Structures are given as C-alpha cells and as structure tokens.
C-alpha cells in the first residue's frame, strides 16, 4: 500500500471504493458506469451514487479531454520563469491574469524563490515561442526578467491518481 493511499484512507478523505473509482476515472474519464461497476465488482447504481457523491462534494471537479499537442504541430514545450519588479498580491495577480490570456500558455504558477511566476507553454518552434510567448510576457509592465527553459521530455499524470504518460 502506498503512502498517498494510506493517507487518504486513514484521514477518511476517501473510502477504499472511492479511491478505486478515482484511479479508474483518472486514466479513462470516458469509461461508462457499467464498465466502472464491472471493474469495481459493484452494482451500477452504487457506482453511479459514489461518482455523483464525489462530484457534489467537489472531490471530482470535472472530466477533461487530453489533447495530443504534437498532433496539432505544437512540438516545443517551455517553462518561462518570471521575476517581477513588484511583489504585491495585486501586482502578482494582475500579471498572472495577463499571462493567462496568452493562448500558448497552458498553466501559470505563483512560486517562491528567485522567480515569482512560472508559465508552461507549447508552441510550434523557437520562433513561435519568442513571438507568441516570450515577447508578450516581456511586454507585461511589471515583468523585470524572464528565463526560459526548453523541456526535452515531460512525464505527468492526468490527475493525482492517474498513471504517468509522456507528452
């Protein structure tokens, strides 16, 4: 038994049945209720009630489509670290809001350390990265410095419970 599973079960954040359902849904959100019931060896009505309960309590916030960005020609991934000239909560929030308007940015994070924010972006190539991500970020008034790292590979989970996959 892994530590995360132990923690979730011992803290009563999830039941064993809910944990099992979340694992199944994490890797295949399109799995239907009959398949969930068969995989968990429970009645379909019980499975449906458990999933609906997790939706109502916001344990499950939604179901998502994982897009293969390479199939769309977005072959380059980058992380852009951003240092701001001001660090007030309002300045950080305003900058985050501006960054989230950039279509190629897929996530924006507030961080500690030498940089205040980090964004993750996908583009076609380095020219597109410069034109569509770095230049727009650099033009945001409070951005003082950026440092860009190209990602050579990216392995992630679709959620806390899913298997790792490569992007």
C-alpha positions as CSV (number, residue, x, y, z in Angstrom):
1,X,0.0,0.0,0.0
2,X,1.4,3.4,-0.9
3,X,1.7,6.4,1.4
4,X,-0.7,8.6,-0.5
5,X,-3.4,5.8,-0.5
6,X,-2.7,5.3,3.3
7,X,-3.1,9.0,4.0
8,X,-6.3,9.4,2.0
9,X,-7.9,6.3,3.6
10,X,-6.7,6.9,7.2
11,X,-7.7,10.6,7.0
12,X,-11.1,9.5,5.8
13,X,-10.8,11.9,2.8
14,X,-11.8,8.9,0.6
15,X,-13.2,5.4,1.1
16,X,-11.5,2.4,-0.5
17,X,-14.3,2.3,-3.1
18,X,-13.9,6.0,-3.9
19,X,-10.2,5.6,-4.3
20,X,-10.6,2.7,-6.7
21,X,-13.1,4.7,-8.8
22,X,-10.8,7.7,-8.9
23,X,-8.0,5.6,-10.2
24,X,-10.1,4.2,-12.9
25,X,-11.5,7.6,-13.9
26,X,-8.1,9.3,-13.9
27,X,-6.8,7.3,-16.8
28,X,-10.1,6.9,-18.7
29,X,-12.7,9.6,-18.0
30,X,-14.8,8.2,-20.8
31,X,-15.3,4.9,-19.0
32,X,-19.0,4.3,-18.7
33,X,-20.9,3.4,-15.5
34,X,-21.4,-0.2,-16.5
35,X,-17.6,-0.6,-17.0
36,X,-16.9,1.1,-13.7
37,X,-19.3,-1.2,-11.9
38,X,-17.7,-4.3,-13.5
39,X,-14.2,-3.2,-12.7
40,X,-15.1,-2.5,-9.1
41,X,-17.4,-5.5,-8.8
42,X,-20.3,-3.4,-7.5
43,X,-23.8,-2.6,-8.7
44,X,-24.2,0.1,-11.3
45,X,-26.5,2.1,-9.0
46,X,-23.9,2.0,-6.3
47,X,-21.1,3.1,-8.6
48,X,-23.3,5.9,-10.0
49,X,-24.1,7.1,-6.5
50,X,-20.5,7.1,-5.4
51,X,-19.4,9.1,-8.5
52,X,-22.2,11.6,-8.1
53,X,-21.4,12.0,-4.4
54,X,-17.8,12.8,-5.3
55,X,-19.0,15.3,-7.9
56,X,-21.3,17.0,-5.3
57,X,-18.5,17.2,-2.7
58,X,-16.0,18.6,-5.3
59,X,-13.6,15.6,-4.9
60,X,-14.2,15.3,-8.7
61,X,-14.2,18.7,-10.2
62,X,-14.8,17.7,-13.8
63,X,-13.8,15.5,-16.7
64,X,-11.2,16.5,-19.2
65,X,-10.0,15.8,-22.7
66,X,-6.3,15.2,-23.0
67,X,-5.1,16.8,-26.3
68,X,-2.1,15.5,-28.2
69,X,-0.4,18.8,-28.9
70,X,2.2,17.2,-31.1
71,X,-0.6,16.0,-33.4
72,X,-1.5,19.7,-33.7
73,X,2.1,20.7,-34.6
74,X,2.9,22.1,-31.1
75,X,6.2,20.3,-30.7
76,X,8.1,22.6,-28.4
77,X,7.4,22.9,-24.7
78,X,8.9,25.6,-22.5
79,X,8.9,26.8,-18.9
80,X,9.3,30.5,-18.6
81,X,10.4,31.8,-15.1
82,X,9.4,35.4,-14.5
83,X,10.8,37.9,-12.0
84,X,8.5,40.9,-11.3
85,X,9.6,44.4,-10.3
86,X,6.8,44.5,-7.7
87,X,5.6,41.6,-5.5
88,X,2.4,42.9,-4.0
89,X,-0.5,40.4,-4.2
90,X,-2.3,42.8,-6.6
91,X,0.8,43.0,-8.9
92,X,1.2,39.3,-8.9
93,X,-2.5,38.6,-9.6
94,X,-2.6,41.2,-12.4
95,X,0.4,39.7,-14.0
96,X,-1.0,36.2,-13.8
97,X,-4.2,37.4,-15.3
98,X,-2.3,38.9,-18.3
99,X,-0.2,35.7,-18.8
100,X,-3.3,33.5,-18.8
101,X,-4.6,35.5,-21.8
102,X,-1.7,34.2,-23.9
103,X,-3.1,31.3,-25.9
104,X,0.0,29.2,-26.0
105,X,0.3,29.3,-22.1
106,X,-1.2,26.1,-20.6
107,X,-0.5,26.9,-16.9
108,X,0.7,29.7,-14.8
109,X,2.1,29.2,-11.3
110,X,3.0,31.5,-8.4
111,X,6.2,30.4,-6.8
112,X,8.8,31.2,-4.2
113,X,12.5,31.7,-4.8
114,X,14.3,33.9,-7.3
115,X,11.4,34.0,-9.7
116,X,7.8,34.9,-8.7
117,X,5.9,33.2,-11.5
118,X,6.4,30.3,-13.9
119,X,4.4,29.5,-17.0
120,X,4.3,26.4,-19.1
121,X,3.7,26.8,-22.8
122,X,3.6,24.8,-26.0
123,X,4.5,26.2,-29.4
124,X,5.4,25.1,-32.9
125,X,9.1,26.0,-32.7
126,X,11.5,28.5,-31.2
127,X,10.5,31.4,-33.4
128,X,6.9,30.9,-32.3
129,X,8.0,30.6,-28.7
130,X,9.7,34.0,-29.0
131,X,6.9,35.7,-30.8
132,X,3.9,34.2,-29.1
133,X,5.1,33.6,-25.5
134,X,8.3,35.4,-24.5
135,X,7.6,38.7,-26.2
136,X,4.0,39.0,-24.9
137,X,5.2,38.1,-21.4
138,X,8.1,40.6,-21.6
139,X,5.7,43.3,-22.6
140,X,3.6,43.0,-19.4
141,X,4.5,46.1,-17.4
142,X,5.8,44.5,-14.1
143,X,7.9,41.8,-15.8
144,X,11.5,42.6,-15.0
145,X,13.3,39.4,-16.1
146,X,12.4,36.1,-17.8
147,X,14.4,32.9,-18.0
148,X,13.2,30.2,-20.5
149,X,13.9,26.5,-20.3
150,X,13.0,24.1,-23.1
151,X,11.6,20.8,-22.0
152,X,13.1,17.8,-23.6
153,X,10.5,15.5,-22.2
154,X,7.5,15.8,-19.9
155,X,6.0,12.9,-18.0
156,X,2.9,13.7,-16.0
157,X,-0.3,12.3,-14.6
158,X,-3.7,13.4,-15.8
159,X,-4.6,13.8,-12.1
160,X,-3.4,12.9,-8.6
161,X,-4.5,9.3,-9.2
162,X,-3.7,8.5,-12.9
163,X,-0.7,6.7,-14.5
164,X,2.2,8.8,-15.8
165,X,2.1,9.5,-19.5
166,X,4.6,11.2,-21.8
167,X,3.6,14.4,-23.6
